[in-house]
Amino acid sequence: MTAILQVSQVVSAVLIIISILLQHRGTGIGGAFGGEDMSYRSRRGIESLLFKSTILFVAVFLVVSIAQLFV
């Protein structure tokens, strides 16, 4: 059981890294100081899918990490 949890934790961690690296890079903290020229736009298509899948992978990672505490 612990081996399955460890493998799923590693797989979800790798998927989190990949999905974050594939996302569009924003301006970061530069927008807080007035350096942002772009207007707000919503995520569509593959960008929305990557964003939602990143949230899913993080949730899976957290659940597996908590499950490992009790096994």
N, C-alpha and C positions, 0 to 999 in steps of 0.2 A: 504494500500500500504506500509506503513512504517513497519507494522508487518511482511509482506512478506520479505522485505529487511533485517530486523533484524534477522529473522530466517535463511535466506540464508547466511548472514554474519557469524552467529555462526556456521552453518553447514560447510561452507567453511573453517573457522578457525580450526575447529576440524579435518577436512580432511587434512589440511596443517600439523598440528601437527602429525597426524598418519603417513602420507607419509614421513615426515622427520625422524621420529623415526624408520621407517622400512628400511631406506636406510643404505647402508654399511658405517661404520664409517671410515673416512680417517685418515691420520696422522696429519692433521691440520697444525698448524704453524711449527711443527717440521721439515717438509720438506724444509722450507726456510733456515734452518741452517745446511743442509747437513745430516740430520738424516733419510732421506728416502732411502730405499734400493730397493723399487719396481720400475719397469719400467712402463711407461705409458701404460694403456690399455683402450680400449673403453668399453662403457656400452653395454650390450647385454641382451636380454630377459626381465625378470622381473625387472632388475635393470634399464634398459632404460625406461620401462613403468612407474616405480615409479618416475624417474627423470622428465619425461615429464608431468606426472599427477600433480606433485608438482608445476611445472611452471603454469599449467592450473589453479589449485586451487588458487594460488597467484594472477593470473590475474583476476579471478572471484571475489576474495576478494577485490581487488583494485577497480574494476568497481562498485561493490555493495557499497563500502565505499564512492566513489565519488557520486554515485546516491543518497545516503542518504543526502548528503549536499544540494541537490536541491529539496528534497521532504519535 
